[in-house]
Amino acid sequence: MNIEQSNRDFAFLEPERIIEHALRYAKAPVTTTNFGPYEAVILHMVTQIKPDMKVVWIDSGYNTPHTYKVAQQLMDKLSLNIEVYTPKVSAARCDASMGGIPSVDDPRHAEFTEQFKLEPFSRAMREQAPDVWFTAVRSEQTEFRKEMEVFGEGPNGMLKVAPLLHWTEADMQAYLDRFDLPNVERYFDPTKALANRECGLHTKL
């Protein structure tokens, strides 16, 4: 795919058109999810177009009970072809060794982020070996994401696609309402601390 041309021609079209365009170049596509707020949108979109889409969930072990409940609802409702990756260090073991989740000012927070998000993600990408990666990031979420483009290069030369990059929270809610999709309202990401802070996944790739 010509990434620059695709960004000129498709970046501001409907997300479904973006997904369809990217899939023309895909032999082993994958969609990642954290089952956080509005993640149902990307999961519904990709599975309407490609029902057997491989979905990768990096489950930190620190998710709220509400998140696990909604995740199961979406797995059942959308018949997700899902692979779950967990850290090699359990949440209980981390709590015992670190005394809980390190604050963002704690030097150990970088190690924590590596153990609970970056390493499981890298392992998933190695094992799944996708050539196209769909992600639900949106430009209004963080300052860093404002500078992202819909089509870009991901790790290992894969094509990274953010079909919802230019959608607002209102757009996302309207989609959930239209298709009667559940949404996570009580979500916790232990590597971010603040809602508008990057966890490191997209800045390091």
Phi and psi restraints in degrees (value plus and minus 20) as a CYANA .aco file:
   2 ASN   PHI    -105.1   -65.1
   2 ASN   PSI      83.9   123.9
   3 ILE   PHI     -83.8   -43.8
   3 ILE   PSI     -64.7   -24.7
   4 GLU   PHI     -82.1   -42.1
   4 GLU   PSI     -63.3   -23.3
   5 GLN   PHI     -86.0   -46.0
   5 GLN   PSI     -60.1   -20.1
   6 SER   PHI     -84.5   -44.5
   6 SER   PSI     -58.5   -18.5
   7 ASN   PHI     -86.1   -46.1
   7 ASN   PSI     -54.0   -14.0
   8 ARG   PHI     -91.3   -51.3
   8 ARG   PSI     -59.3   -19.3
   9 ASP   PHI    -110.5   -70.5
   9 ASP   PSI     -49.1    -9.1
  10 PHE   PHI    -141.7  -101.7
  10 PHE   PSI     -35.4     4.6
  11 ALA   PHI     -77.6   -37.6
  11 ALA   PSI     -50.8   -10.8
  12 PHE   PHI    -129.3   -89.3
  12 PHE   PSI      -2.8    37.2
  13 LEU   PHI    -106.8   -66.8
  13 LEU   PSI     157.2   197.2
  14 GLU   PHI     -80.0   -40.0
  14 GLU   PSI     122.7   162.7
  15 PRO   PHI     -73.7   -33.7
  15 PRO   PSI     -55.3   -15.3
  16 GLU   PHI     -81.9   -41.9
  16 GLU   PSI     -58.1   -18.1
  17 ARG   PHI     -86.0   -46.0
  17 ARG   PSI     -58.5   -18.5
  18 ILE   PHI     -83.1   -43.1
  18 ILE   PSI     -65.1   -25.1
  19 ILE   PHI     -82.5   -42.5
  19 ILE   PSI     -66.6   -26.6
  20 GLU   PHI     -80.4   -40.4
  20 GLU   PSI     -61.5   -21.5
  21 HIS   PHI     -82.7   -42.7
  21 HIS   PSI     -66.4   -26.4
  22 ALA   PHI     -85.1   -45.1
  22 ALA   PSI     -56.3   -16.3
  23 LEU   PHI     -87.4   -47.4
  23 LEU   PSI     -39.6     0.4
  24 ARG   PHI     -83.4   -43.4
  24 ARG   PSI     -42.6    -2.6
  25 TYR   PHI    -126.0   -86.0
  25 TYR   PSI     -12.2    27.8
  26 ALA   PHI    -125.9   -85.9
  26 ALA   PSI     114.6   154.6
  27 LYS   PHI    -128.8   -88.8
  27 LYS   PSI     -50.2   -10.2
  28 ALA   PHI    -160.5  -120.5
  28 ALA   PSI      48.8    88.8
  29 PRO   PHI     -96.0   -56.0
  29 PRO   PSI     134.7   174.7
  30 VAL   PHI    -162.5  -122.5
  30 VAL   PSI     127.4   167.4
  31 THR   PHI    -137.5   -97.5
  31 THR   PSI     109.6   149.6
  32 THR   PHI    -119.1   -79.1
  32 THR   PSI     130.2   170.2
  33 THR   PHI    -167.0  -127.0
  33 THR   PSI     132.2   172.2
  34 ASN   PHI    -134.1   -94.1
  34 ASN   PSI     -16.4    23.6
  35 PHE   PHI      36.5    76.5
  35 PHE   PSI      10.3    50.3
  36 GLY   PHI    -102.8   -62.8
  36 GLY   PSI    -189.8  -149.8
  37 PRO   PHI     -74.7   -34.7
  37 PRO   PSI     112.0   152.0
  38 TYR   PHI      48.5    88.5
  38 TYR   PSI     -13.4    26.6
  39 GLU   PHI     -84.2   -44.2
  39 GLU   PSI     -42.8    -2.8
  40 ALA   PHI     -78.7   -38.7
  40 ALA   PSI     -47.1    -7.1
  41 VAL   PHI     -84.3   -44.3
  41 VAL   PSI     -74.3   -34.3
  42 ILE   PHI     -85.5   -45.5
  42 ILE   PSI     -56.7   -16.7
  43 LEU   PHI     -86.1   -46.1
  43 LEU   PSI     -60.1   -20.1
  44 HIS   PHI     -88.1   -48.1
  44 HIS   PSI     -64.4   -24.4
  45 MET   PHI     -80.1   -40.1
  45 MET   PSI     -70.7   -30.7
  46 VAL   PHI     -88.5   -48.5
  46 VAL   PSI     -54.8   -14.8
  47 THR   PHI     -98.7   -58.7
  47 THR   PSI     -39.7     0.3
  48 GLN   PHI     -91.1   -51.1
  48 GLN   PSI     -50.6   -10.6
  49 ILE   PHI    -109.9   -69.9
  49 ILE   PSI     -60.6   -20.6
  50 LYS   PHI    -155.0  -115.0
  50 LYS   PSI      71.7   111.7
  51 PRO   PHI     -77.0   -37.0
  51 PRO   PSI     -50.1   -10.1
  52 ASP   PHI    -115.6   -75.6
  52 ASP   PSI      -0.9    39.1
  53 MET   PHI     -71.5   -31.5
  53 MET   PSI     109.7   149.7
  54 LYS   PHI     -92.0   -52.0
  54 LYS   PSI     108.7   148.7
  55 VAL   PHI    -135.9   -95.9
  55 VAL   PSI     109.7   149.7
  56 VAL   PHI    -132.4   -92.4
  56 VAL   PSI     105.1   145.1
  57 TRP   PHI    -134.2   -94.2
  57 TRP   PSI      99.9   139.9
  58 ILE   PHI    -111.0   -71.0
  58 ILE   PSI      81.9   121.9
  59 ASP   PHI    -116.3   -76.3
  59 ASP   PSI      87.3   127.3
  60 SER   PHI     -88.1   -48.1
  60 SER   PSI     -40.8    -0.8
  61 GLY   PHI      70.0   110.0
  61 GLY   PSI     -25.5    14.5
  62 TYR   PHI    -126.2   -86.2
  62 TYR   PSI      -9.7    30.3
  63 ASN   PHI     -86.3   -46.3
  63 ASN   PSI     135.2   175.2
  64 THR   PHI     -96.1   -56.1
  64 THR   PSI     136.8   176.8
  65 PRO   PHI     -75.4   -35.4
  65 PRO   PSI     -56.5   -16.5
  66 HIS   PHI     -82.7   -42.7
  66 HIS   PSI     -60.2   -20.2
  67 THR   PHI     -82.7   -42.7
  67 THR   PSI     -65.4   -25.4
  68 TYR   PHI     -84.0   -44.0
  68 TYR   PSI     -55.1   -15.1
  69 LYS   PHI     -85.9   -45.9
  69 LYS   PSI     -67.4   -27.4
  70 VAL   PHI     -87.2   -47.2
  70 VAL   PSI     -58.3   -18.3
  71 ALA   PHI     -77.2   -37.2
  71 ALA   PSI     -65.3   -25.3
  72 GLN   PHI     -86.3   -46.3
  72 GLN   PSI     -57.6   -17.6
  73 GLN   PHI     -80.2   -40.2
  73 GLN   PSI     -62.8   -22.8
  74 LEU   PHI     -91.9   -51.9
  74 LEU   PSI     -58.0   -18.0
  75 MET   PHI     -78.3   -38.3
  75 MET   PSI     -62.3   -22.3
  76 ASP   PHI     -93.6   -53.6
  76 ASP   PSI     -66.7   -26.7
  77 LYS   PHI     -85.1   -45.1
  77 LYS   PSI     -58.8   -18.8
  78 LEU   PHI    -122.2   -82.2
  78 LEU   PSI     -19.1    20.9
  79 SER   PHI      29.3    69.3
  79 SER   PSI      32.8    72.8
  80 LEU   PHI     -85.6   -45.6
  80 LEU   PSI     116.0   156.0
  81 ASN   PHI    -108.2   -68.2
  81 ASN   PSI      61.9   101.9
  82 ILE   PHI    -129.7   -89.7
  82 ILE   PSI     123.4   163.4
  83 GLU   PHI    -140.2  -100.2
  83 GLU   PSI     107.4   147.4
  84 VAL   PHI    -123.9   -83.9
  84 VAL   PSI     108.3   148.3
  85 TYR   PHI    -136.4   -96.4
  85 TYR   PSI     112.7   152.7
  86 THR   PHI    -140.8  -100.8
  86 THR   PSI     137.4   177.4
  87 PRO   PHI     -83.3   -43.3
  87 PRO   PSI     135.5   175.5
  88 LYS   PHI     -95.0   -55.0
  88 LYS   PSI     -36.5     3.5
  89 VAL   PHI    -127.4   -87.4
  89 VAL   PSI     107.3   147.3
  90 SER   PHI     -95.3   -55.3
  90 SER   PSI     139.4   179.4
  91 ALA   PHI     -80.0   -40.0
  91 ALA   PSI     -61.4   -21.4
  92 ALA   PHI     -83.6   -43.6
  92 ALA   PSI     -61.2   -21.2
  93 ARG   PHI     -86.6   -46.6
  93 ARG   PSI     -59.6   -19.6
  94 CYS   PHI     -83.9   -43.9
  94 CYS   PSI     -63.1   -23.1
  95 ASP   PHI     -80.8   -40.8
  95 ASP   PSI     -57.3   -17.3
  96 ALA   PHI     -91.6   -51.6
  96 ALA   PSI     -61.2   -21.2
  97 SER   PHI    -102.8   -62.8
  97 SER   PSI     -53.7   -13.7
  98 MET   PHI    -124.2   -84.2
  98 MET   PSI     -27.1    12.9
  99 GLY   PHI      54.0    94.0
  99 GLY   PSI       6.8    46.8
 100 GLY   PHI      91.7   131.7
 100 GLY   PSI    -197.6  -157.6
 101 ILE   PHI     -91.9   -51.9
 101 ILE   PSI     104.2   144.2
 102 PRO   PHI     -85.2   -45.2
 102 PRO   PSI     123.4   163.4
 103 SER   PHI     -89.1   -49.1
 103 SER   PSI     143.7   183.7
 104 VAL   PHI     -85.1   -45.1
 104 VAL   PSI     -39.6     0.4
 105 ASP   PHI    -108.3   -68.3
 105 ASP   PSI     -27.8    12.2
 106 ASP   PHI    -100.8   -60.8
 106 ASP   PSI     110.3   150.3
 107 PRO   PHI     -75.0   -35.0
 107 PRO   PSI     -44.3    -4.3
 108 ARG   PHI     -98.7   -58.7
 108 ARG   PSI     -27.2    12.8
 109 HIS   PHI     -85.4   -45.4
 109 HIS   PSI     -55.4   -15.4
 110 ALA   PHI     -83.0   -43.0
 110 ALA   PSI     -61.7   -21.7
 111 GLU   PHI     -84.5   -44.5
 111 GLU   PSI     -60.9   -20.9
 112 PHE   PHI     -81.4   -41.4
 112 PHE   PSI     -65.5   -25.5
 113 THR   PHI     -82.5   -42.5
 113 THR   PSI     -60.4   -20.4
 114 GLU   PHI     -81.7   -41.7
 114 GLU   PSI     -65.0   -25.0
 115 GLN   PHI     -90.0   -50.0
 115 GLN   PSI     -58.7   -18.7
 116 PHE   PHI    -121.5   -81.5
 116 PHE   PSI     -29.6    10.4
 117 LYS   PHI    -154.9  -114.9
 117 LYS   PSI     -73.4   -33.4
 118 LEU   PHI     -90.2   -50.2
 118 LEU   PSI     -65.0   -25.0
 119 GLU   PHI     -85.3   -45.3
 119 GLU   PSI     -66.9   -26.9
 120 PRO   PHI     -81.1   -41.1
 120 PRO   PSI     -56.0   -16.0
 121 PHE   PHI     -86.7   -46.7
 121 PHE   PSI     -66.5   -26.5
 122 SER   PHI     -80.9   -40.9
 122 SER   PSI     -59.2   -19.2
 123 ARG   PHI     -84.4   -44.4
 123 ARG   PSI     -62.0   -22.0
 124 ALA   PHI     -82.3   -42.3
 124 ALA   PSI     -62.4   -22.4
 125 MET   PHI     -87.3   -47.3
 125 MET   PSI     -56.3   -16.3
 126 ARG   PHI     -85.8   -45.8
 126 ARG   PSI     -65.5   -25.5
 127 GLU   PHI     -94.3   -54.3
 127 GLU   PSI     -58.3   -18.3
 128 GLN   PHI    -101.8   -61.8
 128 GLN   PSI     -47.5    -7.5
 129 ALA   PHI      28.1    68.1
 129 ALA   PSI      34.8    74.8
 130 PRO   PHI     -93.8   -53.8
 130 PRO   PSI     135.2   175.2
 131 ASP   PHI    -123.7   -83.7
 131 ASP   PSI     -36.5     3.5
 132 VAL   PHI    -154.8  -114.8
 132 VAL   PSI     111.0   151.0
 133 TRP   PHI    -140.0  -100.0
 133 TRP   PSI      97.7   137.7
 134 PHE   PHI    -116.1   -76.1
 134 PHE   PSI     111.1   151.1
 135 THR   PHI    -151.6  -111.6
 135 THR   PSI     131.8   171.8
 136 ALA   PHI    -115.8   -75.8
 136 ALA   PSI      -4.6    35.4
 137 VAL   PHI     -81.2   -41.2
 137 VAL   PSI     128.0   168.0
 138 ARG   PHI    -150.5  -110.5
 138 ARG   PSI     127.7   167.7
 139 SER   PHI     -85.1   -45.1
 139 SER   PSI     -47.9    -7.9
 140 GLU   PHI     -98.9   -58.9
 140 GLU   PSI     -24.6    15.4
 141 GLN   PHI     -96.1   -56.1
 141 GLN   PSI     -62.6   -22.6
 142 THR   PHI    -165.1  -125.1
 142 THR   PSI     143.8   183.8
 143 GLU   PHI     -82.3   -42.3
 143 GLU   PSI     -60.0   -20.0
 144 PHE   PHI     -80.9   -40.9
 144 PHE   PSI     -61.5   -21.5
 145 ARG   PHI     -92.1   -52.1
 145 ARG   PSI     -38.0     2.0
 146 LYS   PHI     -83.3   -43.3
 146 LYS   PSI     -44.9    -4.9
 147 GLU   PHI    -115.0   -75.0
 147 GLU   PSI     -23.3    16.7
 148 MET   PHI     -96.4   -56.4
 148 MET   PSI     141.3   181.3
 149 GLU   PHI    -135.4   -95.4
 149 GLU   PSI     141.0   181.0
 150 VAL   PHI     -82.9   -42.9
 150 VAL   PSI     -64.7   -24.7
 151 PHE   PHI    -128.4   -88.4
 151 PHE   PSI     112.2   152.2
 152 GLY   PHI    -175.9  -135.9
 152 GLY   PSI    -199.7  -159.7
 153 GLU   PHI    -117.3   -77.3
 153 GLU   PSI     105.9   145.9
 154 GLY   PHI    -117.4   -77.4
 154 GLY   PSI    -189.2  -149.2
 155 PRO   PHI     -84.2   -44.2
 155 PRO   PSI     129.1   169.1
 156 ASN   PHI      39.6    79.6
 156 ASN   PSI       8.1    48.1
 157 GLY   PHI      56.5    96.5
 157 GLY   PSI     -13.1    26.9
 158 MET   PHI     -91.4   -51.4
 158 MET   PSI     140.9   180.9
 159 LEU   PHI    -106.5   -66.5
 159 LEU   PSI     103.6   143.6
 160 LYS   PHI    -121.8   -81.8
 160 LYS   PSI     106.1   146.1
 161 VAL   PHI    -146.9  -106.9
 161 VAL   PSI     108.8   148.8
 162 ALA   PHI    -139.0   -99.0
 162 ALA   PSI      61.0   101.0
 163 PRO   PHI     -81.6   -41.6
 163 PRO   PSI     -46.4    -6.4
 164 LEU   PHI    -119.7   -79.7
 164 LEU   PSI      -6.8    33.2
 165 LEU   PHI     -72.4   -32.4
 165 LEU   PSI     -59.7   -19.7
 166 HIS   PHI    -118.3   -78.3
 166 HIS   PSI     -11.4    28.6
 167 TRP   PHI    -104.0   -64.0
 167 TRP   PSI     127.3   167.3
 168 THR   PHI    -114.3   -74.3
 168 THR   PSI     151.1   191.1
 169 GLU   PHI     -80.8   -40.8
 169 GLU   PSI     -55.2   -15.2
 170 ALA   PHI     -84.4   -44.4
 170 ALA   PSI     -59.2   -19.2
 171 ASP   PHI     -81.5   -41.5
 171 ASP   PSI     -62.8   -22.8
 172 MET   PHI     -84.6   -44.6
 172 MET   PSI     -64.5   -24.5
 173 GLN   PHI     -84.4   -44.4
 173 GLN   PSI     -59.5   -19.5
 174 ALA   PHI     -81.8   -41.8
 174 ALA   PSI     -58.3   -18.3
 175 TYR   PHI     -87.2   -47.2
 175 TYR   PSI     -63.9   -23.9
 176 LEU   PHI     -78.1   -38.1
 176 LEU   PSI     -64.2   -24.2
 177 ASP   PHI     -84.8   -44.8
 177 ASP   PSI     -60.4   -20.4
 178 ARG   PHI     -81.4   -41.4
 178 ARG   PSI     -59.0   -19.0
 179 PHE   PHI    -128.5   -88.5
 179 PHE   PSI      -9.3    30.7
 180 ASP   PHI      32.8    72.8
 180 ASP   PSI      34.2    74.2
 181 LEU   PHI    -121.4   -81.4
 181 LEU   PSI     121.0   161.0
 182 PRO   PHI     -93.0   -53.0
 182 PRO   PSI     135.0   175.0
 183 ASN   PHI    -153.7  -113.7
 183 ASN   PSI     122.2   162.2
 184 VAL   PHI    -102.1   -62.1
 184 VAL   PSI     102.8   142.8
 185 GLU   PHI    -127.6   -87.6
 185 GLU   PSI     -40.9    -0.9
 186 ARG   PHI    -139.6   -99.6
 186 ARG   PSI      68.8   108.8
 187 TYR   PHI    -140.4  -100.4
 187 TYR   PSI     127.6   167.6
 188 PHE   PHI    -159.7  -119.7
 188 PHE   PSI     102.6   142.6
 189 ASP   PHI    -128.9   -88.9
 189 ASP   PSI      89.4   129.4
 190 PRO   PHI     -87.4   -47.4
 190 PRO   PSI     -36.4     3.6
 191 THR   PHI    -111.7   -71.7
 191 THR   PSI     -29.4    10.6
 192 LYS   PHI    -122.4   -82.4
 192 LYS   PSI     -62.0   -22.0
 193 ALA   PHI      52.0    92.0
 193 ALA   PSI     -67.5   -27.5
 194 LEU   PHI    -136.4   -96.4
 194 LEU   PSI     125.8   165.8
 195 ALA   PHI     -82.4   -42.4
 195 ALA   PSI     -53.4   -13.4
 196 ASN   PHI    -119.5   -79.5
 196 ASN   PSI      -0.4    39.6
 197 ARG   PHI    -123.5   -83.5
 197 ARG   PSI     117.1   157.1
 198 GLU   PHI     -92.4   -52.4
 198 GLU   PSI     122.2   162.2
 199 CYS   PHI    -106.0   -66.0
 199 CYS   PSI     -34.1     5.9
 200 GLY   PHI      90.4   130.4
 200 GLY   PSI     -35.6     4.4
 201 LEU   PHI     -83.4   -43.4
 201 LEU   PSI     -66.4   -26.4
 202 HIS   PHI    -107.1   -67.1
 202 HIS   PSI     -47.4    -7.4
 203 THR   PHI     -94.2   -54.2
 203 THR   PSI     -44.9    -4.9
 204 LYS   PHI    -113.4   -73.4
 204 LYS   PSI     -25.7    14.3
